[in-house]
């Protein structure tokens, strides 16, 4: 099979990992475009070529994407509409990482008239966590509750926030500020970000979890009418959410996101020494009995192919690369909207990229508990 031609928009932390994983598999010719020319040399031998690209120039964008089989969008969520629209115009399959609800709504509308597959919200959360949740949901005759918990955390927290920057600051602020989708007592509801705090203990480590936006992906659509309780919460170390409430609510930085971004980027260091924690639990009836099934995994930053990658880079890149790979191998539909939860979990974990999510034995036994 000839190498599949991929145009990747975005040469940031996640984009570099996506380019490296796909290129070194030997099955993809990856061209990377970014508006920041200074970011392109860092791609090194991880791609077939680079393009200095102005995404806001629709004609230039379409010319760059033309002739590629697949477009992968690893740019900020604010550019999703432009990139997805251009992919639709040139007839390429489209994948993205966005957690933004409004952008995903636009992508879903495009998919209705697309001659190719449109696969939004790949990555970690939404993305892999939706695949896990979909797998657990299928195990029940009647599903009562489904709870998704995900965190990208520093392994060695050393500041009051107990947090380091590991991915897009714009995406992080979006999650902390925007409304959250949920199903409560069988009805879809909107919940406030930073609310719903709970305590989690996973493999002996105590965390807190609270509402953030976008993590459910399309699950609320898929499971509406089939589940009584459905929610997504972000995992952090205890004390994080109270500082966020001070910044966003008391100091009104929710209304000054540019200033909040400047503060975070200037004061909170980045790290590759991170860990991604995933915990999904479902409860319901099966064979007449009330039962609960859970899934837990823990992924550390590590060296792959001679280069150090952070855990959030590995999991986000592996999520979208696995979905691209499943399309290439004929597992995914090749036309219209493809939801993450349509993918079988075992098939995903057997994929060469999906294997990076495989649970570590110490965690996969479900040694986790939660307290409201």
C-alpha positions in Angstrom: 0.0 0.0 0.0 1.3 3.4 -0.9 2.0 5.9 1.8 -1.0 7.9 2.8 -0.6 11.6 2.3 -1.4 13.6 5.5 -1.5 17.4 5.9 -1.1 18.2 9.6 -2.1 21.8 10.7 -0.2 22.7 13.8 3.5 22.3 14.8 3.1 22.8 18.5 3.7 20.2 21.3 1.0 17.8 20.2 1.5 18.4 16.5 5.2 17.4 16.7 4.3 14.1 18.4 1.6 13.4 15.8 4.1 14.1 12.9 6.7 11.9 14.6 4.4 8.9 15.3 2.8 8.9 11.8 6.1 9.4 9.9 8.1 6.8 11.8 5.4 4.2 11.2 6.5 4.2 7.5 3.0 4.3 6.2 2.4 8.1 6.1 3.9 11.0 4.2 3.2 14.0 6.6 3.4 17.6 5.6 3.1 20.1 8.5 1.8 23.6 8.1 1.9 26.3 10.8 1.5 30.1 10.9 4.6 30.3 13.2 7.6 29.8 10.8 9.9 29.5 13.8 8.1 26.3 15.0 8.7 24.4 11.8 12.4 23.6 12.0 11.7 21.7 15.2 10.0 19.0 13.1 13.4 17.8 12.0 13.1 14.4 10.3 9.6 13.9 11.7 7.8 14.9 8.5 8.1 14.9 4.7 7.9 18.7 4.5 6.7 21.9 6.1 4.7 24.9 4.9 4.5 28.4 6.4 0.7 28.7 6.3 -1.8 31.4 7.1 -5.0 29.6 8.0 -7.0 32.7 7.7 -6.2 32.9 4.0 -8.9 30.5 2.7 -7.4 30.1 -0.8 -3.9 29.5 0.5 -5.3 27.0 3.0 -7.2 25.0 0.4 -4.2 25.0 -2.0 -2.0 23.6 0.8 -4.6 20.9 1.7 -5.4 19.9 -1.9 -4.0 16.5 -3.0 -3.8 15.1 0.6 -5.8 12.1 1.6 -6.2 13.2 5.3 -6.2 16.5 7.1 -5.3 16.4 10.8 -6.1 19.6 12.8 -3.8 20.1 15.8 -4.2 23.9 15.8 -6.0 26.0 18.4 -9.8 25.4 18.6 -10.4 28.9 17.3 -9.2 27.7 13.9 -11.4 24.6 13.7 -14.1 26.2 11.5 -11.6 27.4 8.9 -9.6 24.1 8.7 -12.6 21.8 8.7 -14.3 23.9 6.0 -11.2 23.8 3.8 -10.9 20.0 4.3 -14.5 19.6 3.2 -13.9 21.8 0.1 -10.9 19.8 -1.1 -12.5 16.4 -0.4 -10.0 15.2 2.3 -10.8 13.0 5.4 -10.8 15.3 8.5 -9.6 14.6 12.1 -9.2 17.1 15.0 -8.5 17.3 18.7 -10.9 20.0 19.8 -12.9 19.9 23.0 -14.8 23.1 22.0 -18.5 22.3 21.8 -19.4 25.1 19.2 -16.6 24.1 16.9 -17.6 20.5 17.0 -21.2 21.4 16.2 -19.9 23.0 13.0 -17.9 19.9 12.1 -20.9 17.7 12.6 -22.9 19.9 10.2 -20.1 19.7 7.6 -20.1 15.9 7.9 -23.7 15.7 6.7 -22.7 16.8 3.2 -19.1 15.4 3.1 -18.0 12.7 0.7 -15.3 11.8 3.2 -15.1 10.9 6.9 -15.2 13.7 9.5 -13.8 12.5 12.8 -13.8 15.3 15.4 -12.6 15.2 19.0 -9.9 12.6 18.7 -7.1 12.5 21.3 -7.5 12.0 25.0 -10.6 13.7 26.4 -12.6 13.9 24.3 -11.2 11.0 22.4 -9.9 7.8 24.1 -12.1 8.4 27.1 -15.2 8.3 24.9 -14.1 5.0 23.4 -13.7 3.6 26.9 -17.1 4.9 28.0 -18.8 3.6 24.9 -17.3 0.1 25.6 -18.5 0.1 29.2 -22.0 1.3 28.2 -22.5 -1.6 25.8 -22.0 -4.1 28.7 -25.3 -3.3 30.4 -28.9 -4.2 29.7 -29.9 -1.0 31.4 -27.3 1.7 32.0 -27.8 3.9 35.2 -24.7 6.0 35.4 -21.5 6.6 33.5 -18.8 8.8 34.9 -15.6 9.9 33.1 -12.6 11.2 35.0 -9.3 12.3 33.3 -6.3 14.3 34.4 -3.0 15.4 32.9 -0.8 16.1 35.9 2.8 16.8 36.8 4.5 13.9 38.5 6.3 16.3 40.8 4.0 19.2 41.7 5.9 22.1 43.3 3.6 25.1 43.3 0.3 26.1 45.0 -1.7 25.1 41.9 0.0 21.7 42.0 0.0 21.9 38.2 2.3 22.4 35.3 1.4 23.4 31.7 1.4 20.3 29.5 -0.7 21.3 26.5 -2.6 24.2 25.0 -3.2 27.1 27.4 -6.1 28.3 25.2 -7.7 24.8 25.4 -7.2 24.7 29.2 -8.9 28.1 29.8 -11.7 27.0 27.5 -12.3 23.9 29.6 -12.2 25.9 32.8 -14.6 28.7 31.7 -17.2 27.2 29.3 -20.5 25.5 30.2 -20.4 21.7 30.7 -22.8 19.1 29.2 -24.2 16.4 31.5 -27.2 14.1 31.8 -29.0 14.3 35.2 -32.0 12.1 36.0 -32.2 11.1 32.4 -32.3 14.7 31.0 -29.6 16.7 29.3 -28.4 19.6 31.4 -25.8 22.3 31.3 -23.5 22.5 34.4 -21.1 25.1 35.5 -17.3 24.5 35.1 -15.4 24.2 38.3 -18.4 22.9 40.2 -19.3 19.3 41.3 -16.0 18.8 43.2 -15.4 15.3 44.4 -12.5 13.4 46.0 -10.9 10.4 44.2 -8.4 7.9 45.4 -6.8 6.0 42.6 -4.0 3.5 43.3 -3.4 5.1 46.7 -3.1 8.7 45.4 -5.7 11.3 46.4 -7.1 13.6 43.7 -10.0 16.0 43.3 -12.2 16.1 40.2 -14.6 18.8 39.0 -16.7 19.8 36.0 -14.9 21.1 32.9 -16.2 21.7 29.4 -16.0 19.4 26.4 -14.8 16.1 27.8 -18.0 14.2 27.0 -17.5 14.7 23.2 -20.6 13.3 21.5 -21.5 10.9 24.3 -24.5 13.0 25.4 -25.9 12.7 21.9 -25.2 9.0 21.6 -26.5 8.0 25.1 -29.4 10.4 25.4 -32.5 8.5 26.6 -30.3 5.5 27.6 -28.6 6.7 30.8 -29.8 8.4 34.0 -26.4 10.0 35.0 -23.6 11.0 32.6 -20.8 13.5 33.4 -17.2 14.3 32.8 -14.8 15.8 35.4 -11.1 16.8 35.2 -8.7 15.3 37.7 -6.3 17.5 39.6 -4.4 17.3 42.9 -6.4 18.6 45.9 -6.6 22.4 46.3 -6.4 23.2 42.6 -10.0 24.1 42.0 -10.2 26.6 44.9 -7.4 28.7 43.4 -9.1 28.6 40.0 -12.3 29.9 41.6 -10.3 32.7 43.1 -8.7 33.6 39.7 -11.8 33.1 37.5 -14.6 34.2 39.8 -13.4 36.5 42.5 -10.7 38.3 40.4 -13.0 38.2 37.3 -10.3 36.7 35.0 -13.1 34.6 33.4 -13.9 37.8 31.5 -10.3 38.6 30.7 -9.0 35.4 29.2 -6.1 37.0 27.4 -4.8 38.3 30.7 -5.4 34.9 32.3 -3.4 33.3 29.6 -0.5 35.7 30.1 -0.5 35.0 33.8 -0.5 31.2 33.4 2.2 31.2 30.7 4.4 33.6 32.7 4.0 31.9 36.1 3.3 28.2 35.5 6.2 26.2 34.0 5.8 23.5 31.4 7.1 19.9 32.0 7.6 16.6 30.2 7.6 14.8 33.6 3.8 14.3 33.6 1.3 11.6 34.1 -2.1 11.0 32.5 -4.8 9.4 34.7 -8.0 7.9 33.2 -10.8 6.5 35.3 -14.2 5.6 33.8 -16.9 3.8 35.8 -20.3 2.6 34.8 -23.2 1.1 36.8 -26.4 -0.5 35.8 -28.3 -3.7 35.4 -27.1 -6.8 33.6 -28.8 -10.2 33.8 -31.2 -8.9 36.4 -28.4 -7.8 38.8 -27.1 -4.3 39.7 -23.4 -4.3 38.7 -20.5 -1.9 38.2 -17.7 -2.0 35.7 -14.6 0.3 35.7 -11.6 1.0 33.6 -8.4 2.7 34.8 -5.1 3.4 33.2 -2.0 5.6 33.9 0.4 6.7 31.2 3.8 8.3 32.0 5.9 10.6 29.9 8.8 8.6 28.4 11.2 8.2 25.5 9.8 6.9 22.2 12.0 6.4 19.1 14.9 8.1 20.8 13.0 11.2 21.8 11.4 12.3 25.1 7.7 12.9 25.0 5.3 14.0 27.8 2.4 11.8 28.8 -0.2 14.3 27.4 1.7 14.4 24.1 1.8 10.6 23.9 -1.9 10.1 24.7 -3.3 12.9 22.6 -1.1 12.1 19.6 -1.7 8.3 20.0 -5.5 8.9 20.1 -5.7 10.7 16.8 -3.0 8.6 15.1 -4.9 5.4 16.0 -8.1 6.8 14.5 -6.2 7.8 11.3 -4.7 4.3 11.2 -8.1 2.7 11.7 -9.5 4.7 8.8 -6.6 3.7 6.6 -7.1 0.0 7.4 -10.8 0.1 6.6 -12.1 -0.2 10.2 -13.8 3.3 10.3 -16.5 4.4 7.9 -15.1 6.5 5.1 -17.9 9.0 4.8 -19.9 11.2 7.2 -19.6 11.8 10.9 -17.6 9.2 12.9 -18.0 9.4 16.7 -15.2 8.2 19.0 -17.6 5.8 20.8 -18.3 3.9 17.6 -14.8 2.4 17.9 -14.4 -0.9 19.7 -12.1 -0.5 22.7 -10.2 -3.8 22.1 -9.7 -2.9 18.4 -8.3 0.5 19.5 -5.9 -0.9 22.1 -4.7 -3.5 19.6 -3.7 -0.7 17.1 0.0 0.1 17.0 -0.7 3.6 18.3 -3.6 2.7 20.6 -1.3 0.3 22.4 0.3 3.3 24.1 -2.8 3.5 26.3 -2.7 0.0 27.6 -3.2 -0.1 31.3 -0.4 -0.7 33.7 -1.1 -3.9 35.8 -1.0 -2.0 39.1 -3.9 0.3 38.0 -5.9 -1.8 35.6 -7.4 -3.9 38.4 -9.7 -1.0 39.2 -8.1 0.0 42.5 -10.0 3.2 42.7 -12.7 4.7 44.9 -14.6 8.0 44.9 -16.3 10.0 47.6 -18.7 12.8 47.0 
